[in-house]
Amino acid sequence: MKKLGKKGKEWQKAKPKLIEIYIKKGIKRCENCGSKFGLSFHHRPKRSSQKYKHDFSHTRLLCPGCHDYFEYKEEADKRLFAKARGFDRKTRILIMAKKNKSKKPNWQQPHKCKHCKQVSSMLICPNCGNMTV
């Protein structure tokens, strides 16, 4: 077996810290498909690059199939790293709605209902039946 180089040693030190961060954030499945099988860290930029960093914002937890897919699809990889993460589903929807520069009217974009405070993208709330705006 080959000896570890400088980058390999850095990765061996950073990996346990990253695992702790992911557990604290509640990310225990593939960030793309939700699988629990064979998870590994996907880096952007790649570890072979001079710009790589071993931190939460530069890595994603992916299963082998998703890892291979995002490895070779640059546009999909950019979309993956643009996703909000580490939040519950409703908060993530609201964060992504703020980032989205859509031409839809405000009531068609995800927002909180003024009566029941649930996230909706409709004029009539499916939870309480009242107008959301």
N, C-alpha and C positions, 0 to 999 in steps of 0.2 A: 504494500500500500504506500502511496506517495505521502510525503509530509505536507502538512498544510502550509500555505503561503500566508502572506500578510492579510489578504482579503478573506481567506478561509478562517483565519483566527478571529478576525473582526466579527464575522458572521456567527461563529460559535459563541462569542460573548453576547452578541445582540439578540440572538434567537430566544433565549429564556425570558429576557425582558419584554420582547414583543409578545410572547405567549401570555405573560401576565397582563399586559395591556388589553389584549383581545378578550381575555376572560373577564376582566373588569367591565369592558364595554358590552359584554354579553354576546359577542360574535363567536359562535361555536359551530357554525355551518358554512358551507360554500356561500360566498356573498353574491353569487350569480344564480345558482339553481337550488340552493338549500340542502344539498347532499351533505352527509356526515362522513362519507367514505374517503380515505386517503388525502386529507387536506394538506396543502402546502402553501407557502408564501409566494405570491407573485409580486415581483419588484418592477417599479417604473421610476427612473430608468433602470436598465438591467444591471445586475451586479458586476458584470464585466466592464461597465462604463466607468469613467472617472467621476461622474456626477451622482452616483448611487448613494442612497442613505438608508440606514436600517431604522426607520421610524414608522409610526402608525400611518402618516399621510402618504408615504411612498410605497406601501405594501397593501396587498389584498389577500384574503384567505380564500383559496379556490380548490375545488376537487381536480383530479387529473384531467378530466375531459375539458372542463372550462379553462384550466391553465393552458392546455395545448391550443385551444381556440383563441384565447386572448394573446398568446405569445406571437401569433403570426398575423393577426388582424389589427392593424394600427388604429383604424377608426373606432372599432369596437372597444379597444383598450382605452382610448380617450374617453369614451362614454362611461366605461366602468369606473374610471378614476374621477369622473365628474359627479357620481352618485353620492348623495348624503348617506352617512352610515353611522352606526353606533347609537341610533335613536329608535324609539318605538315607531310602528308603522305610521300612525297619524301625524306625529311630529315630522317624520321624513317626508310625507306628502306635502305638508305646509312649507317646508324648507325648499323642496324642489319647485313648488309653485312660485315662490319668490324669485328663484333663479330663472324660471321660464319666462322669456319675453314673448308671450303669446299675443295674438291679435284678438283672442276671444274676449268678450265682455267680462268684467270682474265676477259676476255671479256664475259664470260657466267655469271659472278656474276654482281649484280646491280652496275652500274657505270654511270658517267655523260658523255654524248656524247661530243666529243671535238669540234663539230661544233655548235650545238644548245643548249648545256648545260642541256638537259633534261635527266632524269634518264632512263636508258635502261639496259636490260640484254641480248641484242642481238648484233651481229656483225654489222648488218645494222640497223641504227636508224629508228624506225617506224615514227618518227616525221619529219625528214629532208631528209631521204633516203640516207645519206652518211654513210661511215664506222665510227663507234663510237670510235675506238682506232687508 
